[in-house]
Amino acid sequence: SHASLRGEFTLSRLDVGKVLLDVLSAVRDHRVMIEANYTTLVTSICILEGLGRQLDPDLDLFTLALPILAKQAVSDLLRR
């Protein structure tokens, strides 16, 4: 149940920026060409994640995102 996941996805526990930076590092090491927009997106995510962590490290992204994702899923199903 999603209740058991509460607190697991707080900004203080997640480090999405590190994962994305690791991907960029692997891309660079293997000389893979990527669009500049992807690099800009990764930079923006890292900045926003750091800012969010400073403002509210206990913000639970899962709890915040669940209603938005559910609404989108229902909307997608109704369009089919």
Secondary structure, 3 states (H helix, E strand, C coil): CHHHHCCCCECCCCCHHHHHHHHHHHHHHCCCCCCHHHHHHHHHHHHHHHHHHHHCCCCEHHHHHHHHHHHHHHHHHHHC
